[in-house]
Amino acid sequence: MSEASSEDLVPALEARVAPEPEGEEAVEEKEKKKKPKGLASVFSIFKGRKRKKEKSSPSSGQPEPGPGLNSPPPTVEELKAALEAGRLEAAGLLLALEQELVAMAMAGGMDEEELVRRQSKVEALYVLLRDQVLGLLRRPLDTAPERLHQALAVVAEQEREDRRAAEAGPGAATLATTRPRCWLQQWRHTVAVVAAERMGVRPATGTEGRSEMEGAFLHMGRTMKEDLEAVAERLRPLFPAEFDVVGTYARSYHEHFAAHAATLAQFELCERDAYLLLLWVQNLYPNDILRSPTLAAELQGVSLGSLLPPRQIRLLEASFLSNEVDNVKELMARALELESQRWTQDVAPQKLDGHCHSELAIDIIQIVSQGEAKAENITPDLGLQIKQVLLVELATFLRSYQRTFDEFLERGKQLKNYRANVIANINNCLSFRTSIEQNWQVLQDPQRQLLDPLSEIKSHGFDILLQNLFVDLKPLFKRFTKTRWAVPAETLEEILATVDGRLPEFWKLQDCFREELMEAVHLHLVKEYIIRLSKRQLVLKTAEQQQQLASHILANADTIQLFCKQNGSPASWLHPALPTMAEIIRLQDPSAIKMEVATYATSYPDFSKGHLSAILAIKGNLSSSEAKSIRNILDINMGVQEPSRALFSLIKVG
């Protein structure tokens, strides 16, 4: 808050006291008793004749009566004394004096020098009256309501006299032109002076860590808002409508605020001050002050406009956008540099809820969000503009992040915390992806620009985590030879035990990524199993042998399915892969085999004739014509779509 608020400077207004209206009979009685003073009565004012004081009865308890019918009008000295004492009721007598003087000048017959001398005395009294009236109106909240009413009535009376004089036309040539006096306009000027004084108070610099400019804006904003609230609440009910008291004060404060903003806009401001200027011009001033709940209705008909012209605002906004985007780029690059240094220095990642954790995604999201929020604080439209630009910069950053991560994957394999940092970076993708999906949905094609680099980071990280496991599994799958297919359970148990030994490391992944990784393991187990069956090394000539192999395959399929599901694999689409293949091997009727093959091709559209031939080769009792007829079933277009997941396209057959 500024050093002196409107509450500090002005006391509370007293309750407005309305004078009691006089009855019609009293008014008529007064009219009957009135007698015209005539020119002679007015002339006596200029002769310096003293008024006699009438003594009041000490026992009456009534106030001293005013001049009676025979009482002479007040002299110039008495009017001066009354005005100096602040008795504004003398304004009516002064106006009558002015009117009589004008009448004498128009009638002629009086010495010109005498008229000028008398006019100078009248004007001197008007100067005194004006100073008294404008002095009261300068600090209206310091003035009692009755006194304020008197001052306002004097100004209103002078405005009416200005209009009457304008309608009457030019006056006597012997008198100087004194109308219009424009006291209402002078009051408005007084309001402007007061506004400049109130707004121009320089707050203490460095208050609460604020810059001088920030403190000045805050002082002006609070002062304007609080003062206008006081005007609307306490002065508007007292001022006549012609004064437009709320609009007059609002325009005066606005003009000072706008002049200050225009002066600042001429300088080459630092980024913080330029942002602050825009924030006040485009948001805080119009929304928090002009449209505040207490002032919005009061200022509805007052056209104040903006603190700066549109062209100046556009230049400031363009400069802000350029600077803010550069800042975001620099901060993101610095964050990635610091993160990659931790990888190469073999610093272990943090742990959060048992998962390997990196702050990189949080830092980047915060940097981008803060840049967007700063623009939105100025205007929503500016927020949309910077959002489009920051989208491009974020996509550029993610591609840079992917390249930096790939370099680390190649060069950091000997580091102790290599795999832990790989997991931490995979987990980063979740935070990035969640933020992108929540905040960038309105933009076109965010998948290609933003999500693709994240998918690459995750995929390359998975490859590293699974590479050694798959290498270890390869010789185990080779044990499925034609002599071992009869008892494959032991080999499968060893395979699953090897996988189970790697699972604790996978729990350091976020749950969604651990499930994806287990799906990849599940796919690898099924794929390698099918590859061993497709080696054409096993030929079974009897139905009994084929049924026995089918039973082994079904048992192995159940074991693989149960193991993978228990460890988080969501790959239900892999469930029928081995059981259906076992059924093809078990069946002996070519027509039944065709139906099973057709079903299989529907579930796995990448199942080809080559894959089918490799499986049919196991059935040694199948003639070549029957095998050909079964293969031809795949030539029939069954309306299947391209596979959304690859299985057989990963399997090469000879």
QUIBELLIN-V134566 format. One line per field, one symbol per residue. ss: DSSP state (A for helix, B for strand, O for the rest). phi: phi as a letter, one per 40 degrees, with the letter a starting at -180 (. if undefined). psi: psi as a letter, one per 40 degrees, with the letter a starting at -180 (. if undefined). A space follows every 10 residues. Layout:
ss: ???
phi: ???
psi: ???
This chain:
ss: OOOOOAAAAO OOOOOOOOOO OOOAAAAAAA AAAOOOOAAA AAAAAAAOOO OOOOOOOOOO OOOOOOOOOO OOOOOAAAAA AAAAOOOOOA AAAAAAAAAA AAAAAAAOOO OAAAAAAAAA AAAAAAAAAA AAAAAAAAOA AAOOAAAAAA AAAAAAAAAA AAAAAAAAOO OOOOOOOOOO OOAAAAAAAA AAAAAAAAAO OOOOOOAAAO OAAAAAAAAA AAAAAAAAAA AAAAAOOOOO AAAOAAAAAA AAAAAAAAAA AAAAAOOOOO AAAAAAAAAA AAAAAAAAAA OOOOOOOOOO OOOOOOOOOA AAAAAAAAAA AAAAAAAAAA AAAAAAAAAA AAAAOOOOOB BBOOBBBOOA AAAAAAAAAA AAAAAAAAOA AAAAAAAAAA AAAAAAAAAA AAAAAAAAAA AOOOOOOAAA AAAAAAAAAA AAAAAAAAAO OOOOOAAAAA AAAAAAAAAA AAAAAAAAAA AAAAAAAOOO OOOOAAAOAA AAAAAAAAAA AAAAAAOOOO AAAAAAAAAA AAAAAAAAAA AAAOOOOOOB OOAAAAAAAA AAAAAAAAAA AAAAAAOOOO OAAAAAAAAA AAAAAAOOOA AAAAAAAAAA AAAOOOOOAA AAAAAAOOBO OOOAAAAAAA AAAAAOOOOO OOOOOOOAAA OOOO
phi: .ccbcccccb ccccccbccc cccccccccc ccccbccgcc ccdccccgcc cccccccccc gcccccdccc cccccdcccc cccccgcccc cccccccccc cccccccggb dccccccccc cccccccccc ccccccccbc ccccdccccc cccccccccc ccccccccgc ccccbccbbc cfcccccccc cccccccccc cccccgcfgc cccccccccc cccccccccc cccbbdcccc cccfcccccc cccccccccc cccccccccc dccccccccc ccbcccccbc bcdcbdcccd cbccgccbcd cccccccccc dcccccccdc cccccccccc cccccgcccc bbfgbcbbcd cccccccccc ccccccccad cccccccccc dccccccccc cccccccccc cbcccccdcc cccccccdcc ccccccccbb ccccfcdccb ccdccccccc cddcccdccc cccdcccccc cccbccbccc cccccccccc cccdcccccc dccccccccc cdcccccccc cccccfcbbb cbcccccccc cccccccccc ccccccbhcc ccccdcdcdc cccccccbcd cccdcccccc cccbcccbcc cccccccccc cccccccccc cccccccbgc ccccbcbccc bcbc
psi: iidhiddddh iiiiihhhih iiiddddddd ddehhhdidd dddddeeehi ihhhhiheed eiihiahade hiiiiddddd ddddeegeee dddddddddd dddddddiei hddddddddd dddddddddd ddddddedgd eehidddddd dddddddddd ddddddddai aideiiheii dfdddddddd ddddddddde hhihiehfei iddddddddd dddddddddd ddddddedii dedfdddddd dddddddddd ddddeeigii dddddddddd decddddecd fideeddded ehhdaidiid dddddddddd dddddddddd dddddddddd ddddefhiii hhfeihiied dddddddddd dddddddcid dddddddddd dddddddddd dddddddddd eedeidfddd dddddddddd ddddddddef deihfedddd dddddddddd dddddedddd dddddddeeg ideeddgedd dddddddddd deddddeeii dddddddddd dddddddddd dddeefehhh eidddddddd dddddddddd ddddddeehe gdeededddd ddddddidhd dddddddddd dddgeehidd ddddddddge ehiddddddd dedeehhefi iihdihcdee hhi.
